Amino acid sequence: MNIERNNTDREMLFCDAPLASIAKYLQRRSDGLFPREFSNAIDVKLLEGRPPQIYLADMVDEDMAARVRNSFKFLTMKSRPQILVNITSDGGFIRAGFGIHDQFRLYGPVTGLVCEFVSSAAIQLLLQGCSYRNATENTQFFCHYSQGYLPINARTLKKDKARGLLIKEFDEIDNKMVKILVAKTKRSETEVRRMLRRERFMYADEALHFGLIDKVVDMHAKEEDEDNLPEYEGAE
């Protein structure tokens, strides 16, 4: 197999998602259901709510990036209100994760909420792009360097002239991810790299202590106010 035979194969090297999700993504593309750049009626209703919300449950890819981009365009016309982003995706393409991370940072008042199992480096990027990072109390985090699911073995890499560039590209992705985590967690680069190298599992309270999130949501506490988002420090 030649790693550089087409862009699709090369991108799959940097797809950090379960095989079942990758299969679903490829089927959607072959059926002509990709990309879906505009929000559907349910998405628009959620954006018009108080607070505005986006649900990110699909593959992290250019389709999701387009949904986020168009949602922020819609909200920018409404004076950029604070938004709640519910993140339940299994993961996806690392580059798309960086792009969505940057969109979150540029927009500003974004509160991210994760639940269930955060096992993807791409999802970690989305969460760290949020102004406020929340997790439900039973959320489990699996922290690791970027991974890919395209079948490649050592023999293939030895034969492929592009292996050096491929390794360099993985290193650059990991370095970018480490830089983001260092900035958001306030931990040293050594601590962050040790965590990723050891592929550490954490529950929400441990993630809070490490600095991966800002708050553990108490699911048993009854909220009296529907608008429970913290104030965005940068808002006027």
N, C-alpha and C positions, 0 to 999 in steps of 0.2 A: 504494500500500500504506500502510495506517495502522499505525504502529508500535504503537499501544496497542489494536489490535483484540482481542487476547486475551493472557493471561499467558504462554502457550506461546511465541508469537512474540517477546514481549519478552525472555523468558529466553534464547531462542536467540541474541539479540544478544550475550550474554555467555558463549557456549559456545566455548571455546578448544580445539577438537579437529579432526582431519582430517574431510573431508566423508564419507568412507567410514564412520567411526566414528559420526558423527551419523546417517547413514542407518540403520545397524544399531540405534542407540538408538531411533529413531522406529518402526522395525519391531517391536522388542520391546514398545514401549508399545501399539502398535495390536493386537498379538497377546495382550495381557493378561498379559504376563510381567513387569510392572513395577508396583510395586517388589517386590524380594525382600528382605524385612527380616531374615530369619533365616538363619544359616549352615547350609550343607548338611553332610553327614556328613564330607566331606573337610576342610572348613574346621574342623570341631570337632576332628578328629584332629590337624590342624596346631596348633591352639591347645593341645592336650594334650601336645605334643612338648617337647623340651628343645633349644633354647629354643622357646617358643611363637612361631608365625609366622602372618602374614596376607599373602596375595598379593592385590595390588590391580592387576588387569590390565584391568578393564572401564572404561567411561566414568565419569569423576568426576561423580557426580550424587547425588541424594538416596538412591538405592538403595545406592550405596557408603557414603555417610555412615551409613545405618542398619546396614549390615554391621559397620562399624567400631565404632559405638556398642554394638551387641549383643555384639561380641567383647570389648570392654572391660568390659562388665557381667560376662561370663563370667569374665574374668581377675581382676576385682576380688574375686570370691568366693575366688580363690586367692592372696590377699595381693598382688595387683598385681605379678606377676613382670615382669622385663624382657622385651620382645617385639621380634622382628625383623619389620619390615614391608618386603616385597619390592615395589617399585613399578615396574611395567612398562606402566602405562596410557598411552594416546595423549593423554590430556587430557580436558577436559570443561567443566563449568559452573564459572565462577569463584566464585560464591557458595558452592557446595558445597565447593570447594577451601578457602575460608576456614573453613567449618564443620569440616571434617576436620582442618585445621591446628590449630584451637582444641581439638578433642578430643585430639589428640596431646599438646598442651601440658598439658592438664588431667590426662591419665593419668600422664604423667611419664616413666617409663623406656622410651622408644621408640628403637630403632635403625633408621634407614631405609637401604635399599640400592636404588640405581637402577642400571640397566644399559641398554645400547643407546643410545637417543636421547631426551634430555629436551628436548622442543621446545615444551612447553605451559606457560603461566603457571600453570595450575591444578596441574600436577605440581610446579612449583617451590614452590608454597605447601605442598603435602603434605610435600616434603622438608625445607623450612625449619621445619616444625612438630616435627620429630624432635629428640630430645635429642642423638643422634649421627647424623651425615649421611655415609654412605659411598657410594662409586661404584666400579664396576669400571673397570679402567684404560683400556678402550677406549670408555667412555661419552662421548658428545658432548652438550654443552649448547648450546641456542639460547636466548639470553636476550633478552627483549623485553617491551614493555608488553602488557597484556591485549588480545586481539583477539576479533572475533566473525565468524561465517560466514553470518549472514542477509544475503542480497543487498540492499544499500542503496546508492543512488548519491546524488550531490550534489543532483540535481533533486528526488528524493524528500524529502530532508531539508529543503530549502527550503520545500516545501509542507506539511510536518508541523509542527504547532504545538508538538509535544513535543520538538523537536530540542534546545532549550536544556537541558531537563531530562535528556535522553539524554546530551548532552556532559558535563553536570555529574556524572552517574552514572559515566561512564567515568573522569572525573578522580578521583572519590572512590575508585574501585576501584584505580586506579594509585597514588594516594597511600598507600593502606593497604598495598599490595604493597611500595612503596618503604620504608615504615616498618619492615616486617618484615625486608627485606633489609639495611637499615642496621644493625638490631639484631643480626642473625645474622652478617653478614660483618665487622662492625666497620669498614666503609668509610664515607666521608662520603656525605651525600645527593647531592652533586654527582657523585661517582664512580659511584654506583649509577644515577642517572638517565642519565649519559653512556653507561653500558654498555647500558641498556635502549633508549635512543634509537638507538644505533648497531646494535642487533640483532646482538649479537656472538656468534660461535661459539667454543666452548671445548672442549678435551678435558679429561679428568678432572684432569690435573696442573695445568692453568691454572685450573680451577675451584677446586682446592685452594688455590692461591696467592691467588686473589681472595677466598676465604673462603666460597664457596658450599657446600663440603663440608669434612668434618673428616679424611677418610682416603680414600686410593686403595687398593682391595683388590687385592693382588697375586695374580692368578689362577694364577701358576706356583708359588707357594709352597705347600708341603704342610702342611696344618694337622694337628697331632697331637691337639689337643683339639677335640671336636665342638662344645662350647660356647665359641665364639670371640668372644662379645660382650664389649665393654669394660664395666667396672663403671660403674654409674650413680651419679653423685656424690651424688644426693639419696636414694639407698637407705640404709636403716638396716643 
